[in-house]
Amino acid sequence: RALRDEYGGIRCLAVTNNFIVAAGNSGDINVWDMANGTSRTIQGTGDDIVHCQSHATYLVTSGADCKIRTWDLRNLRHINIFHNSYPNEASSFHFDTQRFMCSEERFLRMWLK
């Protein structure tokens, strides 16, 4: 089976127990529900999404707009802007239940719960 992004190139991919998420050049987020085989699109940032990571039913993205955003995959809605890294893209990050880390040019930033 092939999953396709109709609106631009795919730059990042995240997988949870229930969802496959792809995002990229269009700025939109494509969410495939593996339980029922459906797909839906979240209207994203309007800029390229360069990195995404999922945890349970949540998704975190960073984009060319220099913002790190959180999303709820259950109802496909934007929750909040977590961090504004302007003027640098946060090209990579990692999070788990206790910490969030992101790289910005020469710096590594970390938040603890």
N, C-alpha and C positions, 0 to 999 in steps of 0.2 A: 504494500500500500504506500502511496506517495502522498505526502502532505505538502501543499504548495502555498507560498506567499504570493498572491496575485499583484501586489502593489509595490514591490521593491525587493532588493536583495536581503537575504537573511544574514544577520551579523551575530546573533546570539541565540542560544537554545537552552531551555531549562525544562527539567522533567521532574514531576512529583508522582505520587502513587496514582493520582487521578487525572492529571493534566500534562499535556505537552505544550510548551509555550515557545513561540518563535517571534523575534522582533528584529528590526533592522532599519534599512534606509528610508522606509516610508514613515517611520515614527509611530506606526500603529503596532499593536500587540495582537498576535493571532493565538487563540487559545483553543486547543483541541481537547474535548472531554473524552477520555479513553473509555469511560464506562458506557456511554451511549453513542459514541461515534460522531458526535456533532462538533462543529467548529463555530466560533464567534470571534469578532474582532472588537478590540477596545480601541477607541479613538485615542491615540497617544499624544505625544508631545508636539508633533509637527516637525521635529528635528530627528536626525538619525538617533536610534537607540544603539549604544555601543556595547552594553553589557547587561545581562540579566541573571538573576538567581532566584530560585523558588525555595520556599520552606513551608511545608504543609499546604495551606490554601492561600498563601501570600506570595507576592512577587515583588522584587526590588529591581528597579532599572536605573541605569545612568545613561545620559544622552549628550549629544552635541550641544544642548542648551545648558550644560554644566550643572544640571540638577539631578539629585538622586531622589527617586519617587517610590512610594509604596503603593501596592495595588491589592485588592481583594479578588481572588480568582473565582470565588463562589458566585458573587453577584456582578463581577466584571466592572468594578468601579475604582476610581482613583481615591486613595485614602489621604495621602499627604505628601508634601515635599519634605524629605528627611534632611537634606543638606544641599546647600548651594555652594558649589566649588568654584564659582566664577573667579578668575577667567580661565580655569583649566577644566578639561573633561576629567571626570573620575573614571578612568578607563578600566579599572578593575576593582572589585571589592569582595569581601567575604563576610558572611554573618552566620551566627548560630544563636542559640537561646541566651547566651551570656555576653556576647560582644559583637560589634560591627566595626570592620576595618575597611578603609578605602585608600587607594593610592592616588595622589595628585602630584604630578610632575616629580619633584624631588622629595616629597613628603609622604609619610604614612600616617594617617589619622586613625585613632581608635576610640570608640565609645564603649563603656562597660555598663552593664545593666545594674 
